[in-house]
Amino acid sequence: MGLVLALLVYFSMAEHIESIQHSINQPKLKIESMPFVAATAVLMGVWWMSEAVELVATALLPLVLFTLCGVASFKEVGANYASPIIFLFMGGFVLAMAMQKWNLHTRIALNIIALVGTSPRALVAGFMLATAFLSMWVSNTATAVMMMPVGLSVLQLVAKLLEEKQGQATPLDSSPLSRTSTQGGVLQNIVDKGKDAQTPVYRTNFSVCLMLGIAYSASIGSLGTLIGTPPNALLAGYMQEALHVKIDFGKWMLLGVPLSLLMLFATWILLTYVIFPIRIKNIPGGKEMIREELKKLGPMNSGECWVAFLFVLASLSWIFLGNFLHSKGIKVASIDAIIAMSVAVLLFIIPAQNTRLIDWSTMKKLPWDVLLLFGGGLALSAQFSKTGLSLWIGKQVAILGHIPLLLLIVLVTTMVIFLTEITSNTATAAAFLPVLGVWRWGWALRGLRCFHSPSP
């Protein structure tokens, strides 16, 4: 299907290439290559959406097709696979893996939960905050997989404490819950007994709120930073490549963190007060339960301390260093990527407990496919601009200029939400950013001026 659609697009545009050149009238653009770039975009989009071919293989198509067909040199296309945005994300991956290796993420999560409180609603809020904070730095999936067993353990302890207090003989669930059973029927194992008259409904609501809170906040929290989720970095790379708008780490957080907090609060209200209202007033021994979990971790070892120090150093540098250097008249290109790679190198150098903070055996788990997918998306969007395809698409969808901005956002958001129910978030972003980016350049630039600085 992808090949057929790509050929149809190619021959359709090639037949009208002279009129297209006349309508754009910009000699510096490689307009003669436009049909091939459009066909490649359709092919990659279909393959990314359907996953008929491995995502990473599809991402490598620009290197082969654009070079063989003379659209651009191998060096020019390959440069997109070494974009500073990719190295920023690579450094973030390395830091996240170091946190997981030394179990720092679990300690952070439990301390946040203890700080927020241990009443039922506070416990849900604590888990959501902890999950959201971790997903700003660690992948959504890894964060959820880490937090789910902690949440299941808490539910077991809460059920036991409530049964002891109320003298109930019927357990919350007749089947034991494993700390590692984070896949397949988790909610059923926890809450199906809520349909039984012998089991109080409020336990079911608390269980659902806790589990759904973890799942939702893993996605919501990732909006807070550039490295929180791949589509964030894809957008930043596209904005710099196509629109020459630079979005650095700190300025992304100015928008992303408040938005994440607002969405977290709204989700918490909806879960605990509206959809699954929690009626239980307090959890006996809740504080002791969290303290016991923290006690099991023991004191921080040297590895945890070093990773925590580098995590704080990287975070503060991403937020403040660029603006500080700029205020002193010092211009350093790609400062966020430099910070990320500096921290990654330090993690390989610093020793801890007869090993290094991170080693190559751990690095083998780094999601290289995601980094290559970044490169493919950036390579495609670069040729959208250099061949004039972006301008041509903009002219074809000029009718959308009469649609109110709010309605356009709702339509696009609805479409993308539907697609990401069945396809990868990263693949959807990589396929749609170049196309959607040409619809409302004026509106986009106006909206971004509040938190961007011109690219050098």
Residue, then its C-alpha position, 0 to 999 in steps of 0.5 A: m500500500g505504501l509503495v502504491l501511494a508513493l508512486l501515485v504521489y510521485f507521478s501526479m506531482a511530476e506531471h505538474i512540476e512546471s506549474i508548481q515551479h511557476s507558482i513557487n518561483q524561488p530558483k534557490l529551491k530544488i523544486e525538481s526534487m519535490p515529487f520524489v521527496a513527497a513520495t518518500a514522505v508518503l512511503m515513510g508515513v504509511w510504513w511508520m503508521s502501519e509498521a509494515v517495516e521496522l520503524v528504524a529501517t523506515a527511518l533510514l530510507p532518506l539516507v538511501l533514497f535521497t542520496l541515490c536519486g540526487v536529492a542531496s548528498f550522503k553527507e548532507v542527509g547524514a548530518n541530520y542523524a547527528s543533530p544536537i537534539i539527538f545527542l541531547f536525548m542520548g545523554g538523557f538516556v544515559l543519565a536515566m539508565a544510571m538512575q535505574k542501575w543504582n535504584l535512585h529512581t525508587r528512592i526519589a519516588l518513595n520520598i516524594i510520596a512520603l512528603v505529600g502524605t499517606s491519606p488515600r487521596a494524598l497517596v494517589a497524588g504522591f504516586m502521580l507526582a513521583t511518576a510524573f517527575l521521573s518521567m521527565w527524565v526517564s522513559n514513560t514505559a520504564t517509569a510506569v514499569m518501575m512504579m507499578p510494582v511499588g503501587l501494587s505493594v502499597l495496595q497489598l499493605v493497605a488491604k491488609l491494614l484495613e482488614e486488620k482494623q475492621g476485622q474482615a475475613t474476606p481479603l481484597d483479592s483471593s489471588p495473590l499479587s506479585r510485585t513483578s506482575t505489572q502486565g496483563g490483567v493488573l486492574q482485574n486482579i486488584v478490583d474485580k472483587g469490588k463487584d462482590a458484595q462482601t468487598p467494599v466499593y471504596r477499595t476498588n475506587f482507591s485501587v483504580c485511582l492509584m493504578l490509572g494515576i500511575a499510567y496517566s502521570a507517566s505520560i503527562g510528566s514527560l511533557g515537562t522536559l525536552i528529553g521526557t519523550p521523543p516527540n518533544a525533541l522531534l518538535a524542537g529539532y523540526m522547529q530549528e531545522a524548518l523554521h529557524v526557531k531554537i527551543d532550549f531546555g530551560k525555555w521548554m520547561l517554562l511551558g512544559v512544567p506548568l502544563s504538566l502540573l495543570m494536567l496532573f491536578a485535573t487528572w487527580i481531581l477527575l479520578t479521585y473526586v468525579i469518576f472514581p471517588i475515594r470514600i475511605k478517610n484514612i489508611p491506618g499505618g500509612k506513614e509507617m508503610i512508606r517508611e518501611e519501604l524506604k528502610k528496605l532501600g538502606p542508606m544511599n551508597s556512593g553510586e546513588c550519591w554520585v548519580a544524584f549529584l550529576f542529575v542535579l548538576a545536569s538539571l540546573s545546567w540545562i535550566f540556567l547555564g545557557n542564559f548565564l553564558h548568554s548574559k556574559g556575552i559567551k556564545v556556545a552553540s548546542i549547549d544543551a547537547i554539550i551538557a548532556m554528553s558531558v554528564a554521560v562521559l562523567l558517568f563512564i569515568i567516575p568509579a563507585q563500588n568497584t565499578r563505574l557509574i555506568d558501563w557499556s554492558t548497560m549502554k547496550k540497552l540504550p534505545w538506539d532505534v529511537l535515535l535513528l528514528f529522530g534522524g529519519g524524521l529530521a532528514l525528511s523535514a529538512q528536504f521539505s524545506k529545501t525542495g519547497l514542498s513545505l511552501w507548496i503544501g501550504k498553498q494547497v491547504a490555504i483553505l484552512g487559513h479561514i478555519p479559526l485557530l482553536l478549531l484547527i487545534v481541536l481537529v489536529t489534536t483529535m486526529v493525532i490522539f486517534l492515530t496514537e491509539i494504534t501507532s507509536n507516538t514517536a512515529t506519528a510525530a515524525a510523520f506528521l510534523p513536517v506536514l502540519g508545520v506548514w499549515r499555520w506558520g504565522w500562528a505557530l511563530r506568534g505562539l512560540r515567540c513568548f519562549h524562544s530565542p532566535s537560532p544563531 
